[in-house]
Amino acid sequence: MHRRAADEEDLVLTTSSRAEQADEAASATTRLFLALMKHDDQIRSLVTEVVPEAFPWVRFLPREDVQAFVVELVDALEGAEALRNPAPVAQVITSWRHTAEVHADPELVAVLQRDGDDFGPVPAPGAADA
């Protein structure tokens, strides 16, 4: 690993053959997982049951949200595999982890569940500055 300046991301140095092996292993695992999910209803149910072992933070999500997370994760895995780019998978996991953080905070959940006024659409970040 090479540490760069504080405002730059660190770099990891590896051989191209090692990077290709890691990519091939991840791709094979993803393809196998997706094939299992597509061909067996029991496996889809089993994945929903065991997902808290892989992602312990899902324990804070309502059950229907755990199922929604699994569906989005599988969709993202399939798309990412087609692109050979893991970024969509990381985004899905990060987004749902943040949702779980909200559900883990009783005060925040209470605030969000209160009836209130609808203030309309929220402007995109930076739009108010323009």
N, C-alpha and C positions, 0 to 999 in steps of 0.2 A: 504494500500500500504506500502510496505517495501522498503526503500531506501537502496541501497547497495553501494559499493565503486564506485568511479567515472568511472572506466573502466568496470563496470558490469551493466547489465540491471536491472532496478527496478523490483520488484516482486509485483503481486497483489494477495492478499489472499481472497479466497471465499470458500463457501462450495461446495462439489462435486454435491449436488443436484441443486444448483443455476447454476453451470457451465453446467450441463446437460440440464437444462431448456433453458439457453441461446443458447446452441448448437442446441437443438431441434427447437427452434423458428427460428433460422437462416436457418436451414435445410428446414423447412416447407415453409418458404418464398421463398427460392431458388427453391424448387421443383414446387411451384405454378407459379412462374415467368417463369421458363423454359417451363412448360406445356403451358402457355399462348403464349409464343413466338413460340412454335412449331405448334400450331394449328390455328393461325390467322395472315394472312398477314397484316391486318390493325393494329394489336397490334405491330407487328415488326416496321411498319412505325411510329406509335405513340411513341414507345420507342425512336427511333432516334430523333423525334421532341422534346421530353421532357428531353432527357439526359442532356442538358445544365442546367436544374434546379438541377439535382443531382450532376453534375460535372461541375461547372461553367467554369472551365479552358478549356473545349472543344470548347468554343467560339473562341479560337485562332486557332483551327484546320481547315484545308480545309474540305468542306462537305464530300468528299469521305473518308477522314480520320476519321470523326465522325462515318460514317457507318462501317468502318473497326474496330474502337474501339468497337462498339456495338457487332459486330460479335465475336471479340476476347474475349470480356467480357463474352458473353453468353457461348462460348466454355469453358472458364476458370471456370465459375460457375458450368457447368455440370461436368467437370473433378474434380474440388475441392469437389463437393458434393459426387461424387463417392469415393473419397479418404477420405472424412471427414477431409479435411485439407484446410484451407482458403489461404494458402501461394500463390498458383498460381493466385488467384484473386488479391491479393495485388500486386503481381509482374506486372500483366497486367495494373492495374491502375497506378502504379508508372511509368512504362515505357511510357505510353501514356501521363501522366502529364508532363514528361520531354520533350516529343515531342512537346507538346503545349507550353512549355516554350521557345523552339527554335522559333516556329512560332510567338510568342509574341514579339520577339526581331527583329525589322526590319534590324538592322545592321548584325546580325547573319544570318538571312534569305538571305540577299544580298550576303554575303560571301559564303554561301553554294550553291547558285544558279549560281555563277560565273563559266564560263568555266575554266578549268584548266587541269593540267597534272594528269594522273592516276599514282599514285605511287605504285600500286599493293596492294596485300593483307596486311592487318594490322596484325602484330603479336599479339598473345594473351598476355594479361597483364602478365608481369614477364618473358615472353619468351626471351626478349632481354637481360635480366640479366643472363640467364642460360648459 
